[in-house]
Amino acid sequence: MTGPSNTLLIEGSFSELAEEFAQYLDNISKANEGVGVQADIEPILNTIREAEQSQDPSAEAAVQKQKDEVLKKIVTKAAILNSAPERGMSDSWARNFY
């Protein structure tokens, strides 16, 4: 008999998930509008969305580089998660993961 699975399924595009996580980080850090990580990555995410919609295979390497840049910015700000509550969170984004 196997034990319970701890599988987590997350749906959405890279841009959607990155934006939502950035909003969550900004909420925790109580960043002012237009100052937090979301404002920092929004222009890059717009460029990624445009490239994905054009479906140009030659732009794939550039899109991956931009995704790496977005992840770098998010990971840099993610230290704020140490101050976030683990359970019973009031944020809808976090509730979806427990």
C-alpha positions in Angstrom: 0.0 0.0 0.0 1.3 3.4 -0.9 1.2 6.5 1.3 -0.7 9.7 0.4 0.6 11.7 -2.5 1.9 15.2 -2.0 1.3 16.2 -5.6 0.5 19.8 -6.3 -0.9 20.9 -9.7 -0.5 24.5 -10.7 -2.2 25.7 -13.8 -1.5 28.8 -15.8 1.1 30.3 -18.1 4.5 31.4 -16.9 3.4 35.1 -17.1 0.2 34.5 -15.1 1.9 32.6 -12.4 4.8 35.0 -12.1 2.5 38.0 -11.9 0.3 36.3 -9.3 3.4 35.4 -7.2 4.8 38.9 -7.5 1.5 40.3 -6.2 1.6 37.9 -3.3 5.2 39.0 -2.5 4.2 42.7 -2.7 1.2 42.0 -0.4 3.5 40.5 2.2 6.0 43.2 2.0 3.3 45.9 1.9 5.0 47.5 -1.1 3.4 50.6 -2.5 1.6 50.5 -5.8 4.2 50.8 -8.7 7.2 50.1 -6.4 7.2 46.3 -5.7 8.4 43.3 -7.6 5.2 43.3 -9.7 6.0 46.7 -11.1 9.6 45.5 -11.7 8.6 42.5 -13.8 5.5 43.8 -15.6 7.4 45.2 -18.6 9.3 42.0 -19.1 6.1 39.9 -18.8 4.4 42.1 -21.4 7.3 41.4 -23.8 7.1 37.7 -23.0 3.4 37.6 -23.7 3.8 39.4 -27.0 6.6 37.0 -28.1 4.4 34.0 -27.1 1.5 35.3 -29.1 3.6 35.8 -32.2 4.7 32.2 -32.0 8.0 33.0 -33.6 10.3 30.0 -33.1 13.4 32.2 -33.5 12.4 34.3 -30.4 12.3 31.2 -28.1 15.9 31.8 -26.8 15.1 35.5 -26.1 11.9 34.6 -24.3 13.7 32.0 -22.1 16.3 34.7 -21.2 13.5 37.1 -20.2 11.8 34.3 -18.1 15.1 33.8 -16.3 15.3 37.5 -15.6 11.8 37.5 -14.2 12.6 34.5 -12.0 15.8 36.1 -10.8 13.9 39.2 -9.7 11.2 37.1 -7.9 13.7 34.9 -6.1 15.6 38.0 -5.0 12.5 39.3 -3.3 11.3 35.9 -2.0 13.2 36.3 1.2 10.1 38.1 2.5 8.4 34.7 2.6 10.2 34.0 5.8 7.9 36.5 7.5 4.7 35.1 5.9 2.3 32.9 8.0 2.4 29.3 7.0 -1.2 28.3 7.4 -4.6 30.0 7.8 -3.6 32.7 5.4 -6.1 35.3 4.4 -4.6 35.8 0.9 -6.6 33.9 -1.7 -3.4 33.2 -3.7 -1.8 31.4 -0.8 -5.0 29.5 0.1 -4.9 27.7 -3.2 -1.7 26.0 -2.2 -2.8 24.4 1.0 
